[in-house]
Amino acid sequence: MSDSDRGRGSATVFIVATILIDAIGFGIIIPVLPRLVMELGHLSLADATRVGGWLAAAYAVMQFLCGPMAGNLGDRFGRRPVLLLALAGLSVDYVLMGFAPSLAWLFAGRAIAGVFGASFSPATAALADITAPKDRAKRFGLVGAAFGIGFIIGPAAGGLLGDISHRAPFYAAAALAAVNFVFGYFFFPETLAPENRRSFSLARANPIGALAAARKLRGVLGLAAVLLLWNIASMVYPATWAYFAIAQYGWSSGMVGASLTMAGMAMVVVQGVILGRVVARFRERRAAMIGTGVAAACYLGYALVPYAWFGLIMIVVSALQALVQPSLTALMSSRAPADAQGEMQGFIGSLNAIGAIAAPLLLNPTLAYFTGPSAPVHFPGAAFVIASTFAGLAFLALAFARRVRDQPGV
């Protein structure tokens, strides 16, 4: 094996580990966050649901603002320093949130986590650096599988640790980020070749500049609109599931964690086993259509059938939505040149963040209203009806989108 092959292997391991640990850190706090918010704010479940939406929005706003910055810094200085800085910052931030004595501290912690959580953009850009365009959907599926494994481990661990203390999961997340920083410091090689670097431009290192640059790439804006619709729909899980599961099924933190673990396991199977076969047979656009169509139907199922056993079945079936993100990411990545992969991934990160801002501000108040005392009817599934609508719109946009001529077969 050549040195370059070994370098690519080490880089791939670290990238996958980074996404895995980010997912564990993100997932480990989900089961305990509703009860921690209720504890710190002395709030009811309905009021905590609203606050949870604002917490998610605070995180997403910072990701929206910082995603293009992280991507452009990676295009200038390389992926390694940006990723290591992000991991160090996340470790410190999780400790801060673990010690949070009030909701204000928790909001500050989520905002800081959004800044350093922008590591996803340079991580996926690093993967694009070492992967041929034709193989990117499959490799981005590997990233998705790592995220899925993180969602197996994270919520399960969070549920168990949460039964001990609402704060213990935050300390565990801090330790994981610190371990990954040490691993990356010693084993992660730089993936961006010097000839593919470009000068840093503040005008491009922001969401507006990234949008202006994306407009020059054929076919990107249409895909961006689809991705935005999909992000709003798919955020129904991280934004509302912990609250929805309590209101709809009466589950404990442990059961919420177990359900998310089941979702993670199903995602791993889809992205690690099924995705490559589906893309090879149907290409990326149709793979994304399959995922959005299944998601729209399953979200409606969550809303209309209020039985826990049915919800567990839908968790497994709806895992086919894991086809969507890597397929759309690969389509957009294939339209960016080698010296702008970080910028493209930063732009995608900003689109993800817009969805993550809009979804909790739309879905959480809806869930809170229909589970509160003034609701005309108790209907916890209302947020999933909205998510189903957005997933259906993404499906229709893909179905009627004009194909880009220089990308036959997609």
C-alpha positions in Angstrom: 0.0 0.0 0.0 1.4 3.4 -1.0 1.8 6.3 1.4 -1.0 8.2 -0.4 -3.3 5.2 0.0 -2.5 5.0 3.7 -3.1 8.8 4.0 -6.5 8.5 2.3 -7.3 5.6 4.6 -6.4 7.5 7.8 -8.3 10.6 6.5 -11.4 8.5 5.8 -11.3 6.9 9.3 -11.0 10.2 11.0 -13.7 11.9 8.9 -16.1 9.0 9.7 -15.1 9.1 13.3 -15.7 12.8 13.4 -19.2 12.5 12.1 -19.8 9.5 14.3 -18.8 11.4 17.5 -20.6 14.5 16.4 -23.8 12.4 16.0 -23.2 10.7 19.4 -22.7 14.1 21.0 -25.8 15.5 19.3 -27.9 12.4 20.0 -26.8 11.8 23.6 -28.5 15.0 24.9 -31.8 14.6 23.0 -33.5 12.3 25.5 -32.7 14.5 28.5 -33.1 17.9 27.0 -36.9 18.2 27.5 -36.6 17.4 31.2 -33.5 19.6 31.7 -35.4 22.5 30.1 -38.4 21.8 32.4 -36.1 21.6 35.4 -34.1 24.8 34.7 -37.1 26.9 33.6 -39.7 25.4 36.0 -41.9 24.8 32.9 -44.6 22.5 31.8 -44.1 20.1 28.9 -45.9 22.4 26.4 -43.8 25.4 27.5 -40.6 23.4 27.4 -41.5 22.4 23.9 -41.5 26.0 22.8 -38.2 26.7 24.6 -36.8 23.6 22.9 -37.6 25.1 19.6 -35.8 28.3 20.4 -32.8 26.3 21.6 -32.7 24.4 18.3 -33.0 27.6 16.4 -30.1 29.2 18.3 -27.9 26.3 17.4 -29.0 26.4 13.8 -28.6 30.2 13.3 -24.9 29.9 14.3 -24.5 27.0 11.9 -26.1 29.0 9.2 -23.7 31.9 9.7 -20.6 29.9 10.3 -21.0 27.0 7.8 -19.7 29.1 4.7 -16.9 30.5 6.9 -15.7 27.1 7.9 -15.9 25.8 4.3 -13.9 28.8 2.9 -11.3 28.6 5.7 -10.9 24.9 4.8 -10.5 25.8 1.1 -7.7 28.3 2.1 -5.8 26.6 5.0 -6.9 23.0 4.6 -9.4 20.8 6.3 -7.2 19.7 9.2 -6.9 22.9 11.3 -10.5 23.8 10.8 -11.7 20.3 12.0 -9.4 20.2 15.0 -10.4 23.7 16.1 -14.1 22.6 15.9 -13.6 19.5 17.9 -11.7 21.3 20.7 -14.4 24.0 20.8 -17.2 21.4 21.0 -15.5 19.6 23.9 -15.3 22.8 26.0 -18.9 23.7 25.0 -20.4 20.5 26.2 -18.8 21.0 29.6 -20.3 24.5 29.7 -23.8 23.1 29.0 -23.3 20.4 31.6 -22.7 23.0 34.3 -25.5 25.4 33.0 -27.3 26.8 36.1 -30.1 28.5 34.0 -31.8 28.5 30.6 -29.7 31.5 29.6 -26.5 29.4 30.0 -28.1 26.6 28.0 -28.9 29.0 25.2 -25.3 30.3 25.2 -24.1 26.8 25.1 -26.3 25.8 22.1 -25.2 28.9 20.2 -21.5 28.1 20.8 -22.2 24.5 19.8 -23.6 25.8 16.6 -20.4 27.7 15.8 -18.2 24.6 16.4 -20.7 22.2 15.0 -20.0 23.6 11.6 -17.3 20.9 11.4 -19.7 18.9 9.2 -18.9 21.1 6.2 -15.1 20.7 6.2 -15.5 17.0 7.1 -17.6 16.3 4.0 -15.4 18.6 1.9 -12.4 16.5 3.0 -14.2 13.3 1.9 -14.9 15.0 -1.5 -11.2 15.8 -1.7 -10.2 12.1 -1.7 -13.2 10.7 -3.6 -14.0 10.6 -7.3 -17.3 12.4 -8.3 -18.9 9.1 -9.4 -18.3 7.5 -6.0 -19.4 10.5 -3.8 -23.0 9.4 -3.2 -21.8 6.1 -1.8 -19.1 7.7 0.3 -21.5 10.4 1.6 -23.7 7.4 2.4 -20.8 6.2 4.6 -20.9 9.5 6.4 -24.7 9.1 6.8 -24.1 5.6 8.1 -21.7 6.9 10.7 -24.3 9.5 11.7 -26.8 6.6 12.0 -24.5 4.6 14.2 -24.0 7.7 16.3 -27.8 7.8 16.6 -27.7 4.2 17.8 -25.2 4.9 20.5 -26.0 8.5 21.4 -29.7 8.4 22.4 -29.3 5.0 24.0 -26.4 6.2 26.1 -28.2 9.5 26.8 -31.3 7.7 27.9 -29.3 5.5 30.3 -27.2 8.3 31.6 -30.2 10.6 31.9 -31.8 8.2 34.3 -28.8 8.9 36.6 -28.6 12.7 35.9 -29.9 15.1 33.3 -26.4 16.5 33.1 -24.3 13.4 32.7 -24.9 13.1 28.9 -23.3 16.5 28.4 -20.1 15.4 30.2 -20.0 12.2 28.2 -20.3 14.2 24.9 -17.4 16.5 26.0 -15.2 13.5 26.6 -16.0 12.0 23.2 -15.1 15.3 21.4 -11.9 15.5 23.3 -10.9 12.0 22.4 -11.6 12.6 18.7 -9.5 15.8 18.9 -6.5 13.8 20.2 -7.0 11.1 17.5 -7.2 13.7 14.7 -4.2 15.6 16.0 -2.0 12.5 15.6 -3.6 10.6 12.7 -5.5 13.0 10.4 -3.5 14.0 7.4 -4.4 17.0 5.3 -6.6 16.1 2.3 -6.6 19.3 0.3 -3.7 19.4 -2.1 -1.8 22.8 -2.2 -2.7 23.3 -5.9 -6.4 23.1 -5.1 -6.3 25.8 -2.4 -7.5 29.3 -3.1 -7.3 32.7 -1.4 -9.7 33.4 1.4 -12.4 35.9 0.5 -14.6 37.3 3.3 -17.2 38.3 0.6 -17.7 34.6 -0.2 -17.3 33.3 3.4 -20.9 34.1 4.4 -24.3 32.7 3.4 -25.1 35.5 0.9 -21.7 35.2 -0.8 -22.0 31.4 -0.9 -25.4 31.8 -2.6 -24.0 34.2 -5.1 -21.2 31.7 -5.9 -23.7 28.8 -6.1 -25.8 30.7 -8.7 -22.9 30.5 -11.2 -23.0 26.6 -11.0 -25.4 25.1 -13.4 -28.3 23.3 -11.7 -27.3 24.0 -8.1 -30.1 26.4 -7.2 -32.9 24.0 -8.1 -31.3 21.3 -6.0 -30.8 23.8 -3.2 -34.5 24.5 -3.2 -35.2 20.7 -2.9 -32.7 20.3 -0.1 -34.2 23.2 1.8 -37.7 21.8 1.6 -36.3 18.4 2.7 -34.4 19.9 5.6 -37.5 21.5 7.0 -39.3 18.2 6.7 -36.6 15.9 8.2 -35.9 18.2 11.1 -39.2 17.0 12.6 -37.3 14.2 14.4 -34.6 16.2 16.2 -36.9 19.2 16.8 -40.0 17.4 18.1 -39.5 13.7 18.6 -38.6 13.8 22.3 -41.6 16.0 23.1 -43.9 14.2 20.6 -43.1 10.8 22.1 -43.9 12.0 25.6 -47.2 13.6 24.5 -48.3 10.9 22.0 -47.0 7.7 23.7 -46.1 8.7 27.3 -42.6 7.4 27.0 -39.8 7.9 29.5 -36.3 9.3 28.6 -35.0 5.8 28.3 -37.8 4.8 25.9 -37.2 7.9 23.8 -33.5 7.0 23.6 -34.4 3.5 22.7 -36.7 4.6 19.8 -34.0 6.9 18.5 -31.5 4.0 18.7 -33.9 1.9 16.6 -34.0 4.8 14.1 -30.2 5.0 14.0 -29.9 1.2 13.4 -32.4 1.4 10.5 -30.5 4.4 9.0 -27.2 2.5 9.1 -28.7 -0.4 7.2 -30.1 2.0 4.6 -27.0 4.1 4.1 -24.4 1.3 4.6 -26.2 -1.4 2.6 -29.1 -0.2 0.5 -28.0 3.3 -0.7 -25.2 2.2 -3.0 -27.5 -0.4 -4.7 -30.3 2.1 -5.1 -28.1 4.8 -6.6 -26.4 2.3 -8.9 -29.8 1.2 -10.2 -31.8 4.5 -10.2 -29.2 7.2 -9.9 -29.1 10.0 -7.3 -32.2 12.0 -8.3 -34.6 9.0 -8.3 -33.0 7.7 -5.0 -33.8 11.1 -3.4 -37.4 10.8 -4.8 -37.8 7.4 -3.2 -36.6 8.8 0.2 -38.8 11.9 0.1 -41.9 9.9 -1.0 -41.6 7.3 1.8 -40.9 10.0 4.4 -44.1 12.0 3.4 -46.2 8.8 3.8 -44.6 7.8 7.1 -44.9 11.3 8.7 -48.6 11.2 7.9 -48.7 7.8 9.6 -47.1 9.1 12.8 -49.7 11.9 12.9 -52.8 9.9 12.3 -52.2 6.6 14.1 -51.7 7.2 17.8 -50.4 3.8 18.8 -46.8 3.2 20.1 -46.4 -0.1 18.2 -47.3 1.6 14.9 -44.8 4.4 15.7 -42.1 1.8 16.2 -43.0 0.2 12.8 -42.8 3.7 11.1 -39.4 4.3 12.6 -38.1 1.3 10.6 -39.9 2.0 7.4 -39.1 5.8 7.4 -35.4 5.0 7.5 -35.6 5.0 3.7 -35.5 8.8 4.0 -31.8 8.3 4.6 -31.4 8.0 0.8 -32.2 11.7 0.4 -29.3 13.7 2.0 -26.3 11.8 0.5 -28.0 11.7 -2.9 -28.6 15.5 -3.0 -25.2 16.3 -1.5 -23.5 14.2 -4.2 -25.5 15.9 -7.0 -24.5 19.3 -5.7 -20.9 18.4 -5.0 -20.5 17.1 -8.6 -21.3 20.6 -9.8 -18.5 22.3 -7.9 -14.8 22.5 -8.9 -12.0 20.9 -6.8 -11.0 24.2 -5.3 -14.5 25.1 -4.1 -15.6 21.8 -2.4 -15.4 23.4 1.0 -17.4 26.4 -0.2 -20.1 24.0 -1.7 -20.2 22.0 1.5 -20.5 25.2 3.5 -23.4 26.3 1.3 -25.0 22.9 1.9 -24.4 23.4 5.6 -26.1 26.8 5.5 -29.1 25.2 3.7 -29.2 22.5 6.4 -29.1 25.3 9.0 -32.0 27.2 7.4 -34.1 24.1 7.7 -32.9 23.7 11.3 -33.9 27.3 12.0 -37.3 27.2 10.3 -38.4 23.7 11.5 -38.3 24.2 15.3 -39.9 27.7 14.9 -42.7 26.2 12.9 -43.0 22.7 14.3 -42.4 23.1 18.0 -45.0 25.9 18.5 -47.5 23.7 16.5 -46.8 20.7 18.7 -47.0 22.9 21.8 -50.3 24.5 20.8 -52.0 21.2 20.0 -50.8 19.6 23.3 -51.5 22.6 25.5 -54.6 23.5 27.5 -56.1 25.9 24.9 -56.0 23.5 22.0 -59.4 22.8 20.3 -58.4 19.2 20.0 -55.4 17.2 21.5 -53.4 16.4 18.4 -49.6 15.8 18.9 -49.3 14.7 15.3 -49.9 18.2 13.9 -46.2 18.8 13.5 -45.8 15.6 11.5 -48.6 16.7 9.1 -46.6 19.8 8.3 -43.4 17.8 7.9 -45.3 15.4 5.5 -46.3 18.4 3.4 -42.8 19.7 3.1 -41.5 16.2 2.2 -44.2 15.9 -0.4 -43.2 19.2 -1.9 -39.6 18.1 -2.1 -40.7 14.9 -3.9 -42.7 16.9 -6.4 -39.9 19.4 -7.0 -37.6 16.4 -7.8 -40.2 14.8 -10.0 -40.7 17.8 -12.2 -37.1 19.2 -12.0 -35.4 19.6 -15.4 -32.3 17.4 -15.7 -29.0 19.1 -16.2 -27.6 18.1 -19.6 -24.1 17.6 -18.5 -25.2 15.1 -15.8 -26.9 12.4 -17.8 -28.8 9.8 -15.9 -29.5 11.9 -12.8 
